[in-house]
Amino acid sequence: MNLYQQEDIDYALDVLAHPELELTEAFRTWLQDETHRRLYLDLKAAHDGLALQEQAMPDVHEEWARFLKRSDILPLPARISITNNHTTVWNRRKFQVAAAAILLILATSVGFWLYEPQKQAAPVALMKRNPQPQEVVLSNDQGGNIILSEQTDRDSLASLGATLTGDQQLAYGPTSGQETTVSTQTLQTPRGKDFKIVLSDGTEVWLNAESTLTYPSRFHEAQRIVELDGEAYFKVAKDSARPFIVRSGKLETQVLGTSFNFRNYIHSTPHVTLVEGRVLVTGHDTSVTLHPNEDAQIGDDGTIRVTQVDPRSYTAWVDGYFYFDNASLEEIMRELGRWYNLNILFENPEAMKYHFNFWASRKNGIHNVIELLNDLGKVKASLDNNALIIS
């Protein structure tokens, strides 16, 4: 089925070939369409996965022929007329970018490239499966807990000043519900689920899996303060009189109105990644101001290292993707274990240090990842009940 229009594919490839077009108003307007955004993210992830490694291009004719044989089940059709020596629709640059996308999708929408040799050592258990029921839970400072699902009693939420849309979004407002006093509430996501919340000031928050957000039902103070454990993407409503502050452990990020990703899971390095606007990041006694496309990595000693990044590698999860750029296998497996709720066991701990580019739809099952890992011939992955074993 033809999901994407040819003119949209052409336009997306033009932007990839000329990154300066991303700054134009025309591109921002085009990207507001959900289909356009997913198309561009697919092509961008695929292109970066191959181009960043400067690897030689595969046999495009052979891979395109394979793609055509499977086009009835793949979501990215495209029309390219191929001869022995040239393409008649796109120039060479466009064709290489398109081929990168096609090759990635042929690989079951997951890409890995290995950098380091394998060594053998003693087994290491990286993660442990959580056997508890995996539910999104809303709690308040009075000790009440509400499981958020399509069966949730809407009246119980109204008493807290909230409304539930389907089972994927919780919203607050200055006039919503029956609540007359401000209460502190906590939203918790389990492994394998993310959730969106709209706070009373209009700030939108996408909470990633295994994360906790604590916030007031309504903001009445001079500052809008929330606390985060895990990962969330914030699109902060502008309010020059009341700064928005995110606290997480010893870290604090202060903004007036902006979009950024805040990541602070246990066993991982904290990151604050700015998409637009400006934020002030404070860790221990050090503070830095971030500008768009900058990432602040906070060390154990409180030092903050700022680097230029493609923010999509930190925010792709909001659109339903895993996207890692030169990430260690340990980091990748933690994310997979968190999303699929699995025990992770490395029979060869040295493999934890291997680095890959990795892209996948989070809707894909773990078996797709296992299949591709085994196809590499560099590591062997197997699923034993609820344990993913890497050897």
ABEGO torsion letter per residue (X at the ends): XBABBAAAAAAAAAAAABAAAAABAAAAAAAABAAAAAAAAAAAAAAAAAAAAGBBBBBAAAAAAAAAAAAAABABBBBBBBBAABBAABBAAAAAAAAAAAAAAAAGGBBBBBABBBBBBBBBBABBBBABBBBBBBBBAAGBBBBBBAABBAAAAAAAGBBBBEAABBBBBAABEABABBBBBBBBBBBGBBBBBBBAAGBBBBBBBGBBBBBBABBABABBBBBBBEBBBBBBBBBAABBBBBBBEABBBBBABBBBBBBBBBGBBBBBBBABEBBBBBBEABBBBBBBGBBBBBBAAGBBBBBBBBAAAAAAAAAGBBBBBGBBAAAAAAAAAAAAGBBBBBABAAAAABBBBBBBBAABBAAAAAAAAAAAGABBBBBBEABBBBX
